[in-house]
């Protein structure tokens, strides 16, 4: 039987809430969901709009669905890009810390060699 969500599901839009299964045990290698949200997850408001559109009569729904799907695709793409930029910034911050540490160590070594050189003269 045809349901209101079939058109959206055929285009890859999931209107139901995403349910995370809970398991009895977790390991250290399991990702922490609080730290990293799903990149492909669409904003709740857009999914609510898709739910409302799915309830419209077919003549209106067929005109609006492509537009909503474009909005969903754009929102997912923006979220993926934002995630990549955040990851890159995190890596840049870490690299800067390593470079700062290396620079300070190099300066200390330079000063030590300078003192030894001056003491030997």
ChimeraX attribute file (.defattr): number of C-alpha atoms within 10 A of each C-alpha:
attribute: neighborCount
match mode: 1-to-1
recipient: residues
	/A:1	3
	/A:2	6
	/A:3	8
	/A:4	15
	/A:5	17
	/A:6	15
	/A:7	15
	/A:8	19
	/A:9	11
	/A:10	9
	/A:11	11
	/A:12	12
	/A:13	18
	/A:14	17
	/A:15	19
	/A:16	10
	/A:17	8
	/A:18	8
	/A:19	6
	/A:20	7
	/A:21	5
	/A:22	7
	/A:23	6
	/A:24	4
	/A:25	5
	/A:26	9
	/A:27	6
	/A:28	6
	/A:29	6
	/A:30	7
	/A:31	10
	/A:32	9
	/A:33	9
	/A:34	7
	/A:35	7
	/A:36	9
	/A:37	11
	/A:38	13
	/A:39	15
	/A:40	14
	/A:41	15
	/A:42	20
	/A:43	12
	/A:44	11
	/A:45	9
	/A:46	16
	/A:47	19
	/A:48	13
	/A:49	12
	/A:50	22
	/A:51	17
	/A:52	11
	/A:53	20
	/A:54	22
	/A:55	13
	/A:56	13
	/A:57	10
	/A:58	12
	/A:59	8
	/A:60	12
	/A:61	18
	/A:62	14
	/A:63	10
	/A:64	15
	/A:65	17
	/A:66	13
	/A:67	11
	/A:68	19
	/A:69	17
	/A:70	11
	/A:71	14
	/A:72	21
	/A:73	16
	/A:74	13
	/A:75	17
	/A:76	18
	/A:77	15
	/A:78	14
	/A:79	19
	/A:80	16
	/A:81	13
	/A:82	13
	/A:83	16
	/A:84	13
	/A:85	12
	/A:86	12
	/A:87	12
	/A:88	12
	/A:89	12
	/A:90	12
	/A:91	12
	/A:92	12
	/A:93	12
	/A:94	12
	/A:95	12
	/A:96	12
	/A:97	12
	/A:98	12
	/A:99	12
	/A:100	12
	/A:101	12
	/A:102	12
	/A:103	12
	/A:104	12
	/A:105	12
	/A:106	12
	/A:107	12
	/A:108	12
	/A:109	12
	/A:110	12
	/A:111	12
	/A:112	12
	/A:113	12
	/A:114	12
	/A:115	11
	/A:116	11
	/A:117	10
	/A:118	9
	/A:119	8
	/A:120	7
	/A:121	5
